[in-house]
Amino acid sequence: MDGRRNNGGHSTKGFAGRKPKAEEIELIERLSPLDDLAFEALKDGIKQKDFRYVKLFHEYRYGKPKETKDINLDQDVPFIIEMD
């Protein structure tokens, strides 16, 4: 036996992938009556100058800022260069 059956891939248990579009639409329809309440809560949080609400507003309005990572190469880290 070549063992390819044990490599993972497509799940036959129904857990893989995103939820069906019908479920997504149903959830949106159930949450829609709360839109005004949610916006009012967001507005109140922003008026109180609570940073969490301001951050949430800006992330949805303008998008999350790109993450940057500082890489410090000042340490004595050996570089391995392979030559053929």
mmCIF file of the N, C-alpha and C atoms, coordinates in Angstrom:
data_MODEL
# 
_entry.id   MODEL 
# 
loop_
_atom_site.group_PDB 
_atom_site.id 
_atom_site.type_symbol 
_atom_site.label_atom_id 
_atom_site.label_alt_id 
_atom_site.label_comp_id 
_atom_site.label_asym_id 
_atom_site.label_entity_id 
_atom_site.label_seq_id 
_atom_site.pdbx_PDB_ins_code 
_atom_site.Cartn_x 
_atom_site.Cartn_y 
_atom_site.Cartn_z 
_atom_site.occupancy 
_atom_site.B_iso_or_equiv 
_atom_site.pdbx_formal_charge 
_atom_site.auth_seq_id 
_atom_site.auth_comp_id 
_atom_site.auth_asym_id 
_atom_site.auth_atom_id 
_atom_site.pdbx_PDB_model_num 
ATOM 1   N N  . MET A 1 1  ? 0.854   -1.176 0.000  1.00 0.00 ? 1  MET A N  1 
ATOM 2   C CA . MET A 1 1  ? 0.000   0.000  0.000  1.00 0.00 ? 1  MET A CA 1 
ATOM 3   C C  . MET A 1 1  ? 0.898   1.237  0.000  1.00 0.00 ? 1  MET A C  1 
ATOM 4   N N  . ASP A 1 2  ? 0.515   2.276  -0.735 1.00 0.00 ? 2  ASP A N  1 
ATOM 5   C CA . ASP A 1 2  ? 1.378   3.443  -0.888 1.00 0.00 ? 2  ASP A CA 1 
ATOM 6   C C  . ASP A 1 2  ? 1.164   4.510  0.181  1.00 0.00 ? 2  ASP A C  1 
ATOM 7   N N  . GLY A 1 3  ? 0.175   4.420  1.019  1.00 0.00 ? 3  GLY A N  1 
ATOM 8   C CA . GLY A 1 3  ? -0.001  5.343  2.136  1.00 0.00 ? 3  GLY A CA 1 
ATOM 9   C C  . GLY A 1 3  ? -0.651  6.667  1.786  1.00 0.00 ? 3  GLY A C  1 
ATOM 10  N N  . ARG A 1 4  ? -1.060  6.864  0.540  1.00 0.00 ? 4  ARG A N  1 
ATOM 11  C CA . ARG A 1 4  ? -1.667  8.155  0.172  1.00 0.00 ? 4  ARG A CA 1 
ATOM 12  C C  . ARG A 1 4  ? -3.007  8.384  0.857  1.00 0.00 ? 4  ARG A C  1 
ATOM 13  N N  . ARG A 1 5  ? -3.635  7.359  1.303  1.00 0.00 ? 5  ARG A N  1 
ATOM 14  C CA . ARG A 1 5  ? -4.927  7.513  1.973  1.00 0.00 ? 5  ARG A CA 1 
ATOM 15  C C  . ARG A 1 5  ? -4.780  8.256  3.290  1.00 0.00 ? 5  ARG A C  1 
ATOM 16  N N  . ASN A 1 6  ? -3.588  8.242  3.868  1.00 0.00 ? 6  ASN A N  1 
ATOM 17  C CA . ASN A 1 6  ? -3.364  8.845  5.180  1.00 0.00 ? 6  ASN A CA 1 
ATOM 18  C C  . ASN A 1 6  ? -2.774  10.251 5.094  1.00 0.00 ? 6  ASN A C  1 
ATOM 19  N N  . ASN A 1 7  ? -2.737  10.835 3.911  1.00 0.00 ? 7  ASN A N  1 
ATOM 20  C CA . ASN A 1 7  ? -2.118  12.144 3.739  1.00 0.00 ? 7  ASN A CA 1 
ATOM 21  C C  . ASN A 1 7  ? -3.046  13.315 4.033  1.00 0.00 ? 7  ASN A C  1 
ATOM 22  N N  . GLY A 1 8  ? -4.251  13.100 4.424  1.00 0.00 ? 8  GLY A N  1 
ATOM 23  C CA . GLY A 1 8  ? -5.172  14.210 4.678  1.00 0.00 ? 8  GLY A CA 1 
ATOM 24  C C  . GLY A 1 8  ? -5.911  14.572 3.401  1.00 0.00 ? 8  GLY A C  1 
ATOM 25  N N  . GLY A 1 9  ? -6.173  15.858 3.225  1.00 0.00 ? 9  GLY A N  1 
ATOM 26  C CA . GLY A 1 9  ? -6.868  16.282 2.019  1.00 0.00 ? 9  GLY A CA 1 
ATOM 27  C C  . GLY A 1 9  ? -8.346  16.465 2.284  1.00 0.00 ? 9  GLY A C  1 
ATOM 28  N N  . HIS A 1 10 ? -9.155  16.096 1.331  1.00 0.00 ? 10 HIS A N  1 
ATOM 29  C CA . HIS A 1 10 ? -10.600 16.292 1.408  1.00 0.00 ? 10 HIS A CA 1 
ATOM 30  C C  . HIS A 1 10 ? -11.195 15.491 2.557  1.00 0.00 ? 10 HIS A C  1 
ATOM 31  N N  . SER A 1 11 ? -11.948 16.159 3.392  1.00 0.00 ? 11 SER A N  1 
ATOM 32  C CA . SER A 1 11 ? -12.585 15.501 4.522  1.00 0.00 ? 11 SER A CA 1 
ATOM 33  C C  . SER A 1 11 ? -13.908 14.902 4.090  1.00 0.00 ? 11 SER A C  1 
ATOM 34  N N  . THR A 1 12 ? -14.155 13.703 4.524  1.00 0.00 ? 12 THR A N  1 
ATOM 35  C CA . THR A 1 12 ? -15.422 13.046 4.207  1.00 0.00 ? 12 THR A CA 1 
ATOM 36  C C  . THR A 1 12 ? -16.408 13.174 5.353  1.00 0.00 ? 12 THR A C  1 
ATOM 37  N N  . LYS A 1 13 ? -16.024 13.898 6.416  1.00 0.00 ? 13 LYS A N  1 
ATOM 38  C CA . LYS A 1 13 ? -16.873 14.004 7.597  1.00 0.00 ? 13 LYS A CA 1 
ATOM 39  C C  . LYS A 1 13 ? -17.778 15.220 7.566  1.00 0.00 ? 13 LYS A C  1 
ATOM 40  N N  . GLY A 1 14 ? -17.674 16.079 6.572  1.00 0.00 ? 14 GLY A N  1 
ATOM 41  C CA . GLY A 1 14 ? -18.552 17.228 6.470  1.00 0.00 ? 14 GLY A CA 1 
ATOM 42  C C  . GLY A 1 14 ? -18.113 18.440 7.266  1.00 0.00 ? 14 GLY A C  1 
ATOM 43  N N  . PHE A 1 15 ? -16.881 18.424 7.793  1.00 0.00 ? 15 PHE A N  1 
ATOM 44  C CA . PHE A 1 15 ? -16.407 19.540 8.598  1.00 0.00 ? 15 PHE A CA 1 
ATOM 45  C C  . PHE A 1 15 ? -15.561 20.519 7.783  1.00 0.00 ? 15 PHE A C  1 
ATOM 46  N N  . ALA A 1 16 ? -15.075 20.099 6.653  1.00 0.00 ? 16 ALA A N  1 
ATOM 47  C CA . ALA A 1 16 ? -14.160 20.933 5.873  1.00 0.00 ? 16 ALA A CA 1 
ATOM 48  C C  . ALA A 1 16 ? -14.928 21.993 5.084  1.00 0.00 ? 16 ALA A C  1 
ATOM 49  N N  . GLY A 1 17 ? -14.261 23.094 4.791  1.00 0.00 ? 17 GLY A N  1 
ATOM 50  C CA . GLY A 1 17 ? -14.851 24.131 3.945  1.00 0.00 ? 17 GLY A CA 1 
ATOM 51  C C  . GLY A 1 17 ? -15.721 25.096 4.718  1.00 0.00 ? 17 GLY A C  1 
ATOM 52  N N  . ARG A 1 18 ? -16.264 26.049 3.989  1.00 0.00 ? 18 ARG A N  1 
ATOM 53  C CA . ARG A 1 18 ? -17.112 27.043 4.631  1.00 0.00 ? 18 ARG A CA 1 
ATOM 54  C C  . ARG A 1 18 ? -18.548 26.550 4.730  1.00 0.00 ? 18 ARG A C  1 
ATOM 55  N N  . LYS A 1 19 ? -19.324 27.242 5.545  1.00 0.00 ? 19 LYS A N  1 
ATOM 56  C CA . LYS A 1 19 ? -20.720 26.858 5.715  1.00 0.00 ? 19 LYS A CA 1 
ATOM 57  C C  . LYS A 1 19 ? -21.487 27.164 4.431  1.00 0.00 ? 19 LYS A C  1 
ATOM 58  N N  . PRO A 1 20 ? -22.575 26.451 4.217  1.00 0.00 ? 20 PRO A N  1 
ATOM 59  C CA . PRO A 1 20 ? -23.366 26.718 3.015  1.00 0.00 ? 20 PRO A CA 1 
ATOM 60  C C  . PRO A 1 20 ? -23.880 28.160 2.989  1.00 0.00 ? 20 PRO A C  1 
ATOM 61  N N  . LYS A 1 21 ? -24.021 28.705 1.809  1.00 0.00 ? 21 LYS A N  1 
ATOM 62  C CA . LYS A 1 21 ? -24.468 30.087 1.631  1.00 0.00 ? 21 LYS A CA 1 
ATOM 63  C C  . LYS A 1 21 ? -25.834 30.301 2.284  1.00 0.00 ? 21 LYS A C  1 
ATOM 64  N N  . ALA A 1 22 ? -26.698 29.297 2.252  1.00 0.00 ? 22 ALA A N  1 
ATOM 65  C CA . ALA A 1 22 ? -28.031 29.423 2.843  1.00 0.00 ? 22 ALA A CA 1 
ATOM 66  C C  . ALA A 1 22 ? -27.936 29.686 4.354  1.00 0.00 ? 22 ALA A C  1 
ATOM 67  N N  . GLU A 1 23 ? -27.001 29.021 5.028  1.00 0.00 ? 23 GLU A N  1 
ATOM 68  C CA . GLU A 1 23 ? -26.831 29.245 6.460  1.00 0.00 ? 23 GLU A CA 1 
ATOM 69  C C  . GLU A 1 23 ? -26.328 30.659 6.726  1.00 0.00 ? 23 GLU A C  1 
ATOM 70  N N  . GLU A 1 24 ? -25.424 31.122 5.877  1.00 0.00 ? 24 GLU A N  1 
ATOM 71  C CA . GLU A 1 24 ? -24.888 32.473 6.029  1.00 0.00 ? 24 GLU A CA 1 
ATOM 72  C C  . GLU A 1 24 ? -25.988 33.516 5.843  1.00 0.00 ? 24 GLU A C  1 
ATOM 73  N N  . ILE A 1 25 ? -26.810 33.336 4.840  1.00 0.00 ? 25 ILE A N  1 
ATOM 74  C CA . ILE A 1 25 ? -27.916 34.267 4.580  1.00 0.00 ? 25 ILE A CA 1 
ATOM 75  C C  . ILE A 1 25 ? -28.920 34.243 5.731  1.00 0.00 ? 25 ILE A C  1 
ATOM 76  N N  . GLU A 1 26 ? -29.206 33.058 6.260  1.00 0.00 ? 26 GLU A N  1 
ATOM 77  C CA . GLU A 1 26 ? -30.139 32.944 7.388  1.00 0.00 ? 26 GLU A CA 1 
ATOM 78  C C  . GLU A 1 26 ? -29.613 33.697 8.612  1.00 0.00 ? 26 GLU A C  1 
ATOM 79  N N  . LEU A 1 27 ? -28.311 33.568 8.881  1.00 0.00 ? 27 LEU A N  1 
ATOM 80  C CA . LEU A 1 27 ? -27.713 34.263 10.017 1.00 0.00 ? 27 LEU A CA 1 
ATOM 81  C C  . LEU A 1 27 ? -27.792 35.776 9.824  1.00 0.00 ? 27 LEU A C  1 
ATOM 82  N N  . ILE A 1 28 ? -27.504 36.250 8.628  1.00 0.00 ? 28 ILE A N  1 
ATOM 83  C CA . ILE A 1 28 ? -27.600 37.686 8.337  1.00 0.00 ? 28 ILE A CA 1 
ATOM 84  C C  . ILE A 1 28 ? -29.022 38.180 8.545  1.00 0.00 ? 28 ILE A C  1 
ATOM 85  N N  . GLU A 1 29 ? -30.010 37.407 8.102  1.00 0.00 ? 29 GLU A N  1 
ATOM 86  C CA . GLU A 1 29 ? -31.410 37.795 8.270  1.00 0.00 ? 29 GLU A CA 1 
ATOM 87  C C  . GLU A 1 29 ? -31.800 37.846 9.750  1.00 0.00 ? 29 GLU A C  1 
ATOM 88  N N  . ARG A 1 30 ? -31.253 36.922 10.548 1.00 0.00 ? 30 ARG A N  1 
ATOM 89  C CA . ARG A 1 30 ? -31.576 36.915 11.982 1.00 0.00 ? 30 ARG A CA 1 
ATOM 90  C C  . ARG A 1 30 ? -30.926 38.086 12.710 1.00 0.00 ? 30 ARG A C  1 
ATOM 91  N N  . LEU A 1 31 ? -29.759 38.507 12.239 1.00 0.00 ? 31 LEU A N  1 
ATOM 92  C CA . LEU A 1 31 ? -29.044 39.597 12.895 1.00 0.00 ? 31 LEU A CA 1 
ATOM 93  C C  . LEU A 1 31 ? -29.482 40.978 12.411 1.00 0.00 ? 31 LEU A C  1 
ATOM 94  N N  . SER A 1 32 ? -30.093 41.064 11.251 1.00 0.00 ? 32 SER A N  1 
ATOM 95  C CA . SER A 1 32 ? -30.472 42.350 10.668 1.00 0.00 ? 32 SER A CA 1 
ATOM 96  C C  . SER A 1 32 ? -31.331 43.227 11.578 1.00 0.00 ? 32 SER A C  1 
ATOM 97  N N  . PRO A 1 33 ? -32.295 42.691 12.325 1.00 0.00 ? 33 PRO A N  1 
ATOM 98  C CA . PRO A 1 33 ? -33.088 43.557 13.208 1.00 0.00 ? 33 PRO A CA 1 
ATOM 99  C C  . PRO A 1 33 ? -32.256 44.233 14.303 1.00 0.00 ? 33 PRO A C  1 
ATOM 100 N N  . LEU A 1 34 ? -31.067 43.732 14.557 1.00 0.00 ? 34 LEU A N  1 
ATOM 101 C CA . LEU A 1 34 ? -30.212 44.301 15.602 1.00 0.00 ? 34 LEU A CA 1 
ATOM 102 C C  . LEU A 1 34 ? -29.252 45.358 15.064 1.00 0.00 ? 34 LEU A C  1 
ATOM 103 N N  . ASP A 1 35 ? -29.305 45.639 13.762 1.00 0.00 ? 35 ASP A N  1 
ATOM 104 C CA . ASP A 1 35 ? -28.383 46.603 13.151 1.00 0.00 ? 35 ASP A CA 1 
ATOM 105 C C  . ASP A 1 35 ? -28.407 47.953 13.860 1.00 0.00 ? 35 ASP A C  1 
ATOM 106 N N  . ASP A 1 36 ? -29.603 48.510 14.040 1.00 0.00 ? 36 ASP A N  1 
ATOM 107 C CA . ASP A 1 36 ? -29.711 49.836 14.652 1.00 0.00 ? 36 ASP A CA 1 
ATOM 108 C C  . ASP A 1 36 ? -29.171 49.837 16.084 1.00 0.00 ? 36 ASP A C  1 
ATOM 109 N N  . LEU A 1 37 ? -29.475 48.785 16.830 1.00 0.00 ? 37 LEU A N  1 
ATOM 110 C CA . LEU A 1 37 ? -28.992 48.665 18.203 1.00 0.00 ? 37 LEU A CA 1 
ATOM 111 C C  . LEU A 1 37 ? -27.460 48.572 18.242 1.00 0.00 ? 37 LEU A C  1 
ATOM 112 N N  . ALA A 1 38 ? -26.893 47.785 17.329 1.00 0.00 ? 38 ALA A N  1 
ATOM 113 C CA . ALA A 1 38 ? -25.438 47.625 17.277 1.00 0.00 ? 38 ALA A CA 1 
ATOM 114 C C  . ALA A 1 38 ? -24.761 48.947 16.913 1.00 0.00 ? 38 ALA A C  1 
ATOM 115 N N  . PHE A 1 39 ? -25.309 49.650 15.931 1.00 0.00 ? 39 PHE A N  1 
ATOM 116 C CA . PHE A 1 39 ? -24.729 50.931 15.547 1.00 0.00 ? 39 PHE A CA 1 
ATOM 117 C C  . PHE A 1 39 ? -24.845 51.960 16.674 1.00 0.00 ? 39 PHE A C  1 
ATOM 118 N N  . GLU A 1 40 ? -25.938 51.918 17.406 1.00 0.00 ? 40 GLU A N  1 
ATOM 119 C CA . GLU A 1 40 ? -26.115 52.839 18.528 1.00 0.00 ? 40 GLU A CA 1 
ATOM 120 C C  . GLU A 1 40 ? -25.092 52.534 19.631 1.00 0.00 ? 40 GLU A C  1 
ATOM 121 N N  . ALA A 1 41 ? -24.850 51.248 19.900 1.00 0.00 ? 41 ALA A N  1 
ATOM 122 C CA . ALA A 1 41 ? -23.855 50.868 20.902 1.00 0.00 ? 41 ALA A CA 1 
ATOM 123 C C  . ALA A 1 41 ? -22.462 51.302 20.462 1.00 0.00 ? 41 ALA A C  1 
ATOM 124 N N  . LEU A 1 42 ? -22.159 51.135 19.179 1.00 0.00 ? 42 LEU A N  1 
ATOM 125 C CA . LEU A 1 42 ? -20.874 51.582 18.643 1.00 0.00 ? 42 LEU A CA 1 
ATOM 126 C C  . LEU A 1 42 ? -20.736 53.092 18.784 1.00 0.00 ? 42 LEU A C  1 
ATOM 127 N N  . LYS A 1 43 ? -21.800 53.796 18.455 1.00 0.00 ? 43 LYS A N  1 
ATOM 128 C CA . LYS A 1 43 ? -21.810 55.259 18.554 1.00 0.00 ? 43 LYS A CA 1 
ATOM 129 C C  . LYS A 1 43 ? -21.591 55.711 19.999 1.00 0.00 ? 43 LYS A C  1 
ATOM 130 N N  . ASP A 1 44 ? -22.267 55.059 20.940 1.00 0.00 ? 44 ASP A N  1 
ATOM 131 C CA . ASP A 1 44 ? -22.113 55.402 22.363 1.00 0.00 ? 44 ASP A CA 1 
ATOM 132 C C  . ASP A 1 44 ? -20.681 55.154 22.831 1.00 0.00 ? 44 ASP A C  1 
ATOM 133 N N  . GLY A 1 45 ? -20.098 54.044 22.408 1.00 0.00 ? 45 GLY A N  1 
ATOM 134 C CA . GLY A 1 45 ? -18.728 53.730 22.790 1.00 0.00 ? 45 GLY A CA 1 
ATOM 135 C C  . GLY A 1 45 ? -17.740 54.744 22.244 1.00 0.00 ? 45 GLY A C  1 
ATOM 136 N N  . ILE A 1 46 ? -17.974 55.193 21.016 1.00 0.00 ? 46 ILE A N  1 
ATOM 137 C CA . ILE A 1 46 ? -17.100 56.197 20.415 1.00 0.00 ? 46 ILE A CA 1 
ATOM 138 C C  . ILE A 1 46 ? -17.268 57.534 21.132 1.00 0.00 ? 46 ILE A C  1 
ATOM 139 N N  . LYS A 1 47 ? -18.507 57.878 21.476 1.00 0.00 ? 47 LYS A N  1 
ATOM 140 C CA . LYS A 1 47 ? -18.754 59.136 22.207 1.00 0.00 ? 47 LYS A CA 1 
ATOM 141 C C  . LYS A 1 47 ? -18.057 59.138 23.560 1.00 0.00 ? 47 LYS A C  1 
ATOM 142 N N  . GLN A 1 48 ? -17.966 57.969 24.191 1.00 0.00 ? 48 GLN A N  1 
ATOM 143 C CA . GLN A 1 48 ? -17.296 57.859 25.493 1.00 0.00 ? 48 GLN A CA 1 
ATOM 144 C C  . GLN A 1 48 ? -15.772 57.801 25.333 1.00 0.00 ? 48 GLN A C  1 
ATOM 145 N N  . LYS A 1 49 ? -15.320 57.853 24.103 1.00 0.00 ? 49 LYS A N  1 
ATOM 146 C CA . LYS A 1 49 ? -13.888 57.802 23.768 1.00 0.00 ? 49 LYS A CA 1 
ATOM 147 C C  . LYS A 1 49 ? -13.220 56.530 24.274 1.00 0.00 ? 49 LYS A C  1 
ATOM 148 N N  . ASP A 1 50 ? -13.989 55.449 24.230 1.00 0.00 ? 50 ASP A N  1 
ATOM 149 C CA . ASP A 1 50 ? -13.445 54.141 24.587 1.00 0.00 ? 50 ASP A CA 1 
ATOM 150 C C  . ASP A 1 50 ? -12.641 53.640 23.388 1.00 0.00 ? 50 ASP A C  1 
ATOM 151 N N  . PHE A 1 51 ? -11.354 53.407 23.605 1.00 0.00 ? 51 PHE A N  1 
ATOM 152 C CA . PHE A 1 51 ? -10.449 53.058 22.520 1.00 0.00 ? 51 PHE A CA 1 
ATOM 153 C C  . PHE A 1 51 ? -10.906 51.822 21.752 1.00 0.00 ? 51 PHE A C  1 
ATOM 154 N N  . ARG A 1 52 ? -11.489 50.845 22.426 1.00 0.00 ? 52 ARG A N  1 
ATOM 155 C CA . ARG A 1 52 ? -11.909 49.607 21.744 1.00 0.00 ? 52 ARG A CA 1 
ATOM 156 C C  . ARG A 1 52 ? -12.923 49.898 20.651 1.00 0.00 ? 52 ARG A C  1 
ATOM 157 N N  . TYR A 1 53 ? -13.860 50.798 20.921 1.00 0.00 ? 53 TYR A N  1 
ATOM 158 C CA . TYR A 1 53 ? -14.881 51.128 19.929 1.00 0.00 ? 53 TYR A CA 1 
ATOM 159 C C  . TYR A 1 53 ? -14.287 51.936 18.781 1.00 0.00 ? 53 TYR A C  1 
ATOM 160 N N  . VAL A 1 54 ? -13.387 52.848 19.110 1.00 0.00 ? 54 VAL A N  1 
ATOM 161 C CA . VAL A 1 54 ? -12.736 53.653 18.079 1.00 0.00 ? 54 VAL A CA 1 
ATOM 162 C C  . VAL A 1 54 ? -11.902 52.757 17.171 1.00 0.00 ? 54 VAL A C  1 
ATOM 163 N N  . LYS A 1 55 ? -11.172 51.822 17.779 1.00 0.00 ? 55 LYS A N  1 
ATOM 164 C CA . LYS A 1 55 ? -10.343 50.889 17.017 1.00 0.00 ? 55 LYS A CA 1 
ATOM 165 C C  . LYS A 1 55 ? -11.216 50.032 16.101 1.00 0.00 ? 55 LYS A C  1 
ATOM 166 N N  . LEU A 1 56 ? -12.307 49.503 16.643 1.00 0.00 ? 56 LEU A N  1 
ATOM 167 C CA . LEU A 1 56 ? -13.212 48.675 15.854 1.00 0.00 ? 56 LEU A CA 1 
ATOM 168 C C  . LEU A 1 56 ? -13.769 49.451 14.670 1.00 0.00 ? 56 LEU A C  1 
ATOM 169 N N  . PHE A 1 57 ? -14.194 50.691 14.921 1.00 0.00 ? 57 PHE A N  1 
ATOM 170 C CA . PHE A 1 57 ? -14.729 51.524 13.848 1.00 0.00 ? 57 PHE A CA 1 
ATOM 171 C C  . PHE A 1 57 ? -13.690 51.706 12.738 1.00 0.00 ? 57 PHE A C  1 
ATOM 172 N N  . HIS A 1 58 ? -12.474 52.073 13.124 1.00 0.00 ? 58 HIS A N  1 
ATOM 173 C CA . HIS A 1 58 ? -11.436 52.327 12.127 1.00 0.00 ? 58 HIS A CA 1 
ATOM 174 C C  . HIS A 1 58 ? -11.030 51.062 11.370 1.00 0.00 ? 58 HIS A C  1 
ATOM 175 N N  . GLU A 1 59 ? -11.005 49.921 12.049 1.00 0.00 ? 59 GLU A N  1 
ATOM 176 C CA . GLU A 1 59 ? -10.642 48.686 11.364 1.00 0.00 ? 59 GLU A CA 1 
ATOM 177 C C  . GLU A 1 59 ? -11.665 48.304 10.305 1.00 0.00 ? 59 GLU A C  1 
ATOM 178 N N  . TYR A 1 60 ? -12.937 48.533 10.587 1.00 0.00 ? 60 TYR A N  1 
ATOM 179 C CA . TYR A 1 60 ? -13.957 48.212 9.591  1.00 0.00 ? 60 TYR A CA 1 
ATOM 180 C C  . TYR A 1 60 ? -14.066 49.298 8.528  1.00 0.00 ? 60 TYR A C  1 
ATOM 181 N N  . ARG A 1 61 ? -13.839 50.523 8.901  1.00 0.00 ? 61 ARG A N  1 
ATOM 182 C CA . ARG A 1 61 ? -13.976 51.649 7.963  1.00 0.00 ? 61 ARG A CA 1 
ATOM 183 C C  . ARG A 1 61 ? -12.803 51.727 7.005  1.00 0.00 ? 61 ARG A C  1 
ATOM 184 N N  . TYR A 1 62 ? -11.587 51.564 7.528  1.00 0.00 ? 62 TYR A N  1 
ATOM 185 C CA . TYR A 1 62 ? -10.395 51.761 6.714  1.00 0.00 ? 62 TYR A CA 1 
ATOM 186 C C  . TYR A 1 62 ? -9.568  50.491 6.526  1.00 0.00 ? 62 TYR A C  1 
ATOM 187 N N  . GLY A 1 63 ? -9.912  49.422 7.207  1.00 0.00 ? 63 GLY A N  1 
ATOM 188 C CA . GLY A 1 63 ? -9.156  48.176 7.119  1.00 0.00 ? 63 GLY A CA 1 
ATOM 189 C C  . GLY A 1 63 ? -8.094  48.121 8.196  1.00 0.00 ? 63 GLY A C  1 
ATOM 190 N N  . LYS A 1 64 ? -7.743  46.925 8.571  1.00 0.00 ? 64 LYS A N  1 
ATOM 191 C CA . LYS A 1 64 ? -6.717  46.755 9.596  1.00 0.00 ? 64 LYS A CA 1 
ATOM 192 C C  . LYS A 1 64 ? -5.371  47.140 9.001  1.00 0.00 ? 64 LYS A C  1 
ATOM 193 N N  . PRO A 1 65 ? -4.528  47.764 9.812  1.00 0.00 ? 65 PRO A N  1 
ATOM 194 C CA . PRO A 1 65 ? -3.183  48.069 9.314  1.00 0.00 ? 65 PRO A CA 1 
ATOM 195 C C  . PRO A 1 65 ? -2.392  46.781 9.101  1.00 0.00 ? 65 PRO A C  1 
ATOM 196 N N  . LYS A 1 66 ? -1.491  46.816 8.148  1.00 0.00 ? 66 LYS A N  1 
ATOM 197 C CA . LYS A 1 66 ? -0.666  45.640 7.891  1.00 0.00 ? 66 LYS A CA 1 
ATOM 198 C C  . LYS A 1 66 ? 0.282   45.429 9.057  1.00 0.00 ? 66 LYS A C  1 
ATOM 199 N N  . GLU A 1 67 ? 0.463   44.170 9.408  1.00 0.00 ? 67 GLU A N  1 
ATOM 200 C CA . GLU A 1 67 ? 1.365   43.839 10.505 1.00 0.00 ? 67 GLU A CA 1 
ATOM 201 C C  . GLU A 1 67 ? 2.796   43.929 10.009 1.00 0.00 ? 67 GLU A C  1 
ATOM 202 N N  . THR A 1 68 ? 3.645   44.483 10.844 1.00 0.00 ? 68 THR A N  1 
ATOM 203 C CA . THR A 1 68 ? 5.064   44.520 10.520 1.00 0.00 ? 68 THR A CA 1 
ATOM 204 C C  . THR A 1 68 ? 5.817   43.798 11.620 1.00 0.00 ? 68 THR A C  1 
ATOM 205 N N  . LYS A 1 69 ? 6.908   43.192 11.238 1.00 0.00 ? 69 LYS A N  1 
ATOM 206 C CA . LYS A 1 69 ? 7.740   42.491 12.206 1.00 0.00 ? 69 LYS A CA 1 
ATOM 207 C C  . LYS A 1 69 ? 9.159   43.013 12.066 1.00 0.00 ? 69 LYS A C  1 
ATOM 208 N N  . ASP A 1 70 ? 9.726   43.402 13.183 1.00 0.00 ? 70 ASP A N  1 
ATOM 209 C CA . ASP A 1 70 ? 11.115  43.826 13.192 1.00 0.00 ? 70 ASP A CA 1 
ATOM 210 C C  . ASP A 1 70 ? 12.002  42.597 13.315 1.00 0.00 ? 70 ASP A C  1 
ATOM 211 N N  . ILE A 1 71 ? 12.925  42.477 12.392 1.00 0.00 ? 71 ILE A N  1 
ATOM 212 C CA . ILE A 1 71 ? 13.864  41.364 12.423 1.00 0.00 ? 71 ILE A CA 1 
ATOM 213 C C  . ILE A 1 71 ? 15.227  41.935 12.761 1.00 0.00 ? 71 ILE A C  1 
ATOM 214 N N  . ASN A 1 72 ? 15.766  41.499 13.871 1.00 0.00 ? 72 ASN A N  1 
ATOM 215 C CA . ASN A 1 72 ? 17.047  42.002 14.345 1.00 0.00 ? 72 ASN A CA 1 
ATOM 216 C C  . ASN A 1 72 ? 18.135  40.996 13.989 1.00 0.00 ? 72 ASN A C  1 
ATOM 217 N N  . LEU A 1 73 ? 19.052  41.411 13.133 1.00 0.00 ? 73 LEU A N  1 
ATOM 218 C CA . LEU A 1 73 ? 20.130  40.520 12.717 1.00 0.00 ? 73 LEU A CA 1 
ATOM 219 C C  . LEU A 1 73 ? 21.450  40.866 13.403 1.00 0.00 ? 73 LEU A C  1 
ATOM 220 N N  . ASP A 1 74 ? 21.388  41.600 14.507 1.00 0.00 ? 74 ASP A N  1 
ATOM 221 C CA . ASP A 1 74 ? 22.600  41.980 15.224 1.00 0.00 ? 74 ASP A CA 1 
ATOM 222 C C  . ASP A 1 74 ? 23.188  40.823 16.028 1.00 0.00 ? 74 ASP A C  1 
ATOM 223 N N  . GLN A 1 75 ? 22.448  39.773 16.207 1.00 0.00 ? 75 GLN A N  1 
ATOM 224 C CA . GLN A 1 75 ? 22.922  38.637 16.983 1.00 0.00 ? 75 GLN A CA 1 
ATOM 225 C C  . GLN A 1 75 ? 23.906  37.817 16.152 1.00 0.00 ? 75 GLN A C  1 
ATOM 226 N N  . ASP A 1 76 ? 24.718  37.041 16.822 1.00 0.00 ? 76 ASP A N  1 
ATOM 227 C CA . ASP A 1 76 ? 25.648  36.162 16.126 1.00 0.00 ? 76 ASP A CA 1 
ATOM 228 C C  . ASP A 1 76 ? 24.929  34.899 15.694 1.00 0.00 ? 76 ASP A C  1 
ATOM 229 N N  . VAL A 1 77 ? 24.295  34.986 14.556 1.00 0.00 ? 77 VAL A N  1 
ATOM 230 C CA . VAL A 1 77 ? 23.560  33.859 14.006 1.00 0.00 ? 77 VAL A CA 1 
ATOM 231 C C  . VAL A 1 77 ? 24.313  33.397 12.765 1.00 0.00 ? 77 VAL A C  1 
ATOM 232 N N  . PRO A 1 78 ? 24.747  32.146 12.747 1.00 0.00 ? 78 PRO A N  1 
ATOM 233 C CA . PRO A 1 78 ? 25.498  31.686 11.573 1.00 0.00 ? 78 PRO A CA 1 
ATOM 234 C C  . PRO A 1 78 ? 24.573  31.530 10.361 1.00 0.00 ? 78 PRO A C  1 
ATOM 235 N N  . PHE A 1 79 ? 25.067  32.008 9.241  1.00 0.00 ? 79 PHE A N  1 
ATOM 236 C CA . PHE A 1 79 ? 24.346  31.813 7.990  1.00 0.00 ? 79 PHE A CA 1 
ATOM 237 C C  . PHE A 1 79 ? 24.971  30.627 7.286  1.00 0.00 ? 79 PHE A C  1 
ATOM 238 N N  . ILE A 1 80 ? 24.151  29.761 6.778  1.00 0.00 ? 80 ILE A N  1 
ATOM 239 C CA . ILE A 1 80 ? 24.646  28.577 6.092  1.00 0.00 ? 80 ILE A CA 1 
ATOM 240 C C  . ILE A 1 80 ? 24.410  28.777 4.607  1.00 0.00 ? 80 ILE A C  1 
ATOM 241 N N  . ILE A 1 81 ? 25.477  28.767 3.865  1.00 0.00 ? 81 ILE A N  1 
ATOM 242 C CA . ILE A 1 81 ? 25.397  28.901 2.415  1.00 0.00 ? 81 ILE A CA 1 
ATOM 243 C C  . ILE A 1 81 ? 25.876  27.588 1.823  1.00 0.00 ? 81 ILE A C  1 
ATOM 244 N N  . GLU A 1 82 ? 25.010  26.980 1.051  1.00 0.00 ? 82 GLU A N  1 
ATOM 245 C CA . GLU A 1 82 ? 25.379  25.719 0.426  1.00 0.00 ? 82 GLU A CA 1 
ATOM 246 C C  . GLU A 1 82 ? 25.916  25.985 -0.964 1.00 0.00 ? 82 GLU A C  1 
ATOM 247 N N  . MET A 1 83 ? 27.034  25.422 -1.259 1.00 0.00 ? 83 MET A N  1 
ATOM 248 C CA . MET A 1 83 ? 27.640  25.552 -2.579 1.00 0.00 ? 83 MET A CA 1 
ATOM 249 C C  . MET A 1 83 ? 27.690  24.171 -3.216 1.00 0.00 ? 83 MET A C  1 
ATOM 250 N N  . ASP A 1 84 ? 27.306  24.102 -4.442 1.00 0.00 ? 84 ASP A N  1 
ATOM 251 C CA . ASP A 1 84 ? 27.381  22.821 -5.154 1.00 0.00 ? 84 ASP A CA 1 
ATOM 252 C C  . ASP A 1 84 ? 28.685  22.679 -5.875 1.00 0.00 ? 84 ASP A C  1 
# 
